[in-house]
Amino acid sequence: MSTDLYDLFPEEISDETAFHLVNFFINIASELESHYFTQMRRYINDNTPLDLPEGLQNKSNTDDLF
């Protein structure tokens, strides 16, 4: 069973209610990001390949070090 996200939103709400609802979710997102920042950063670092310039990439041949 798939639920469309828009089915969860109330049809008609006041402008003030819309403001408070969106502000509530923005605050939750901000708190989640603050709380889990280290874990998120670690995940991103572990799963994002680095696009280093050719001169900075690790070489398998150690003869070129000096």
C-alpha positions in Angstrom: 0.0 0.0 0.0 1.4 3.4 -1.0 0.3 6.6 0.5 0.6 9.9 -1.3 2.2 12.4 1.0 -0.3 15.0 -0.1 -3.1 12.8 1.3 -1.7 13.5 4.8 -2.0 17.3 4.4 -5.1 19.0 5.6 -7.1 20.5 2.8 -7.9 23.9 4.2 -6.0 25.5 7.0 -5.5 29.2 8.0 -2.4 31.1 7.0 -1.3 31.2 10.6 -1.7 27.5 11.0 0.2 26.9 7.8 3.0 29.1 9.1 3.2 27.3 12.5 3.0 23.8 10.8 5.9 24.6 8.5 7.9 26.3 11.2 7.4 23.2 13.4 8.8 20.9 10.8 11.7 23.2 10.0 12.6 23.2 13.7 12.4 19.4 13.9 14.7 19.1 10.8 17.2 21.5 12.3 17.2 19.6 15.7 17.7 16.3 13.9 20.5 17.7 11.8 22.2 19.1 14.9 21.8 15.9 16.9 23.0 13.5 14.2 25.5 15.8 12.5 28.5 13.6 13.3 26.9 10.5 12.1 25.7 12.2 8.9 29.2 13.6 8.2 30.7 10.2 8.8 28.3 8.6 6.4 28.9 11.3 3.7 32.7 11.0 4.1 32.5 7.2 3.8 30.2 7.1 0.8 31.4 10.1 -1.3 34.3 9.6 -3.6 36.9 12.4 -3.6 37.5 14.2 -6.9 41.1 15.1 -6.3 43.2 16.8 -8.9 45.5 14.3 -10.7 48.6 15.6 -8.8 47.0 14.9 -5.4 45.7 11.4 -6.1 47.3 8.4 -4.4 49.6 6.5 -6.7 50.2 2.8 -6.3 53.8 3.2 -7.4 55.9 4.4 -4.4 59.0 5.1 -6.6 57.5 8.5 -7.5 57.5 9.8 -4.0 61.0 11.4 -4.1 
